Amino acid sequence: NPESVHLPLEEVYPEYRDFAPEDYYRKEGDAFVFLRLSRGCSWAKCAFCRTKSTLISAYQEGDPDLFFEQVRRYSQETGATFFPFTDDEASPELVEQLAKRVIQEKLPVKWSINMRMDKKLTLERCLLFREAGCVNLILGLESFHDRILKLVKKGITVPLIEQVLSNVSWAGLRTGIYMIVGLPSETLEEAEYSFSRIFRYCSEGDVSYVFYSPYQVFTDSCIGQNPREYGIRNLNLPRGLDLDPPNVWFEGEGMTRRESFGLLHRYTWAIWKVLGKRTPLPLKQLSLLKE
C-alpha cells in the first residue's frame, strides 16, 4: 500500500468511554493509560533499526501542554495514576516541559518513558523527572562495547553511557536497559565484555532491569538493505510483503546464531537471578529449530 499521511499527534489519543473504567484493567487499583509525546526517532540512524520506514524516520513531537491536559483528563476520568509513555525515543527537552507542568500543577501521577542515551540527560533533568513522578526511565543501550556501537551507528560511546547511568542512578530513578546479543560481527569476547559491564551495574543496584533480545535483520533497516557491508551472508529476506518478518537465521562474521541464542539465555538468567527475579526455563526446554 502507498504511504499515508501521519495524523498529527494532537489528533490521536486513546478512548476509554465505551466501557466502565474498571473493565479495562486486570485488577482493581491497576488503572493506567498509555500515551505518547512523540512519534518515531529523532536520531533514526541506528543500522539495526527500521530507519528506512516512516514508522521510525518520520519524527514528530506534540505540544507538551496539550499532553499535560490529556494526562490530567484521563486521571480524572479513569482514576489512572500511572502513565507509561510509549514513545520510541522521547527527547529530554520535551519531557522536561511536561515534567515542569506536572510539578507546577501538583498533579499526583507516576509515569515511565523510553529515552535515548543522550548527553542532555543531565543529573538536573533526571532529578526534575523524579520530582515530577517519573519512576522508570528505559534506555536503549544495545551494546557496552565501543566497536559495536560505532559499527551499528548508535551515536553513543562507553564514557557517555557511564555518565548517563550515573546521572539516572544518583537521581534515584529505576533504570531499564535494552540490550541486543549477536549484532553483526560481534564476537563472543565482545559480547562477554558487554555483559560483564551491564551485569556489574545490576549487581551494584544502578540498573533495575535489563531486556536482552537476539539480533534480527529487518528488511527496512540499513543492515537489511546492505548486509554484506556488515559481514552478513546467506540472508534470505522476503521482499514485497505487506508485513516483512525479521530474519533470525543467517550466516556471517562473529559468533554463530546458536551461540547468540545460548548467550541470550545465560545472560537473561544471570541478570534475573542477581535482581531477584523468577529465572527463565532451562535452555534445553527452548526450541531453536531452523526451518
N, C-alpha and C positions, 0 to 999 in steps of 0.2 A: 504494500500500500504506500501511496505517496506520503511524505512527511506532512503532518498537520501543524497548524499554528498553536503554540502553547498558550493556554489561558493564563492571564495574569494571576499571580498568587493570591491577590486580594479577592478574586472571584472563586477561589477553590477552598472549600472548607468542609469538614465533616458535619453530618447532620444527625442528631440524636433525639429526634422528636417522634419517631414512628412508634416507639415502644416506651414502656416505663423505664426510667433511668437504671433501676436495679437489674433489669433484664439483659443489660449489655455486659455485665461483669460476672465472673465466676463465683465470687463470694461477696457477701456484704462488707462494705468498707473498703473494697478494692477498686474504687472508681478511678479511672484515668482517661485521658483524652490525648490521642495522637494529633500533633500539629507539626507544621514545618515553617521555618522562617525564610528558607531559600530553596532553590531547585538547582540540581546539578552541582558542579565543582568549579570553583574559581581557578584552580590550578590546571586541571584537565590535561596533564602531560604524562602521567604515570604510564609506562609502557604496557603494564599488565592489565590496565583498567579499560573499560569500554568507552574510551575517549573519542572514538570515531562516531559515536551515537549521540544524538541530541539529548538523550537521557542524561548524559554527563556534561557534554560540551556547551549546551545552551544554558549557561548560568544566569540565574535571575534571583534578585533579592526583593523582599517585600518591605512594606512600611512597618517598622518595629512598633510604632504607636498603635497601628491598627491591630497588630498581632497581640499586643498587650490587652486591648479591649476584647479580643476574641477569648483570650485566656480568662479574663475576668467574667465574661458572659457564660462560658462553659462551666466555670467553677460555681457560679450561682445557679445555673440551670440543672446541672447534673450532680452537683455535690463533689465533683472531682477535685482532688488536692494535688494530684501528681500528673505532670505533663511531660511525657517522653517525646521530645522533638526529634523528628525523623529526617533531618537534613542529612544529605550525603557529606557535607562539609560546611558547617556554618562559620562565617567569618567572625573573628574576635570583636571587631568594631560593631557589627550588627548585634551580637549577643550582649555586648556592653550596654548598648542603648536600651535594650529590653530590660536588662537587669536593673538599670537605674530607675526605670519606671516602676518596676516591682517594688523596689525599696522605697521610692518616693510615695507610692500609694499604699504601702504597708499591706500588700496582698499576700495572704498566708498560703503560698503554694510551694511545692517542690518540683524539680524538673531535672531531666538529663538531656545530654546533647552530644552529637558526633562533631568532632572538630579535627582539623589538620594540625600536625606538629608544625608550629609556627613560632618565630621569634616574637610575634605580637602577643603570644600567650605569656605575658609577664606575671610576676608574682602579684602585682597590684590588681591586675584584671582577675586573676584566679581568686583572690580574696573577695573581690567585688561579687563574682559569681556565687561564691559560697554564701555571702550575706544575703543575696537575692534568692536563695533557696535551691541552688544547684547541688545535687547530691551525687551525680555520676557524670564524669567527663570521659568520653570514649574517643580514643585517638588511634588513627591508622599509622602503624609503625612498619609492619610487614617484615622488616629485617633490622638487625642491630649490627650490620656489617657494612662498612663504607663502600666496598667494591660493588656489592649487590645493590645498595641504594643508588649509587651512581649509574649502574647499568640499566636499572629499570626507571630512571629519570624521576625518582621520588622527590628530588629537590631538597633533601634534608641530609644532615650529617650526624655522626655519632655524638659529637660535642653538643649540637643543638638538641638532640634527643635527651641527653643528660640534663641540660639546663631546664627544658620544659618539664620533665618528670620531677625535677627538684622543686620547681615553682608550684606544680599541682599538689605535690605531697605536703609542702610547707603550708599551703592554704587549707589543708585538711579535707580535700576532695577525694572521693572514691575514684580510682582511675581504672578504666577498662582499656585493654590494648588489643588491636587486631594484628595477628602475625600470619605469615604465609611460609610454608616449608616446601622446598623443591622448586624455587624460582629458577628461570633459565640459567644454566651453567653453575648453579650453586653446588658446591662440593659438600661432602659430609663434614669436613673440618669447619667450613664456614657456617654451616647450619648449627653445629655443636657450639661454636663460639657465640653465635647469636642467641641460642637458647640459654647458655650459661649466664649471659648478661641479663636477660629478662627474668630468669629464674631467681637471680640474686635480688632484684627489685621486689619480687613477690615474697621472698624469704624475709626481707627486711621491712615488709609492710608498706612499701611505697607504691605498689601496684595491687589493686584489689581483685582483678580477674583478667584472664587472657583468653582470647578466642583464636585458636590455631586452625588454619584451613590449608588444604592441599592446593598447590598451584594448578590452575586450569587455564587453558588457552581460549580466549574469546575471539570470535571472528572479527568483531568490531573494535579490537584493540590494536595497538601498534605492533605488538609481538605477533598477533594473529595474522596481520597483513604482511609482515616481514620476518617470518620465523627463522630463516637462515642467518639473519643478522644477529640472532641471539643464540646461535648454536643448536637450533631445533631442527630435526629432520623427521621424515615419515609422519608428518602431521596430516591427518585426514579430517578436515573441517568441511562439513556440508555447506553448500552455497545456495542462496536463493530461497531459503525457507523463511516463513513469517517469524518463526522463533528459532534462532540458531543456537543449538545447545553447545555448551563449552566442551572442549576436548581434554580429557584427563589422561588418556594413554598416548604417549608419543615417545620418541627417542631423541637423545641429544647429549650435549656435553654435561658434565657434572654427575650427580647421583642419578640412579635409576628411579623410575616411578614407584616400584615396590619399596625401594629404600626410603623414599619420601613418605609413603604411607606408614611405614614402620616407625619412622621418626615422629610423624604426626601423632600416632597413638602413644608413644612413650612420653613425648613432651606434654601432651594433654593430661595423661595420668599423673605425671610428676608434679605438674602445677596444681592440679585439682587436689592432690594429696597434701601439698605444703599449705594450701589455702583452706584445708579442712573440708573440701567438697566431696561429694559422692564420686567414687572413682568409676571410670567407664568400663565397659566389658573388656575381657582379655582379648588380645589380638586374634587368637585362634577362633574366636566366635564371629569375627568380621569377614565378610565376603569381599575378596579383591579379584574377582573374575574379570578377565578381558574378553569382550565379545569377539 
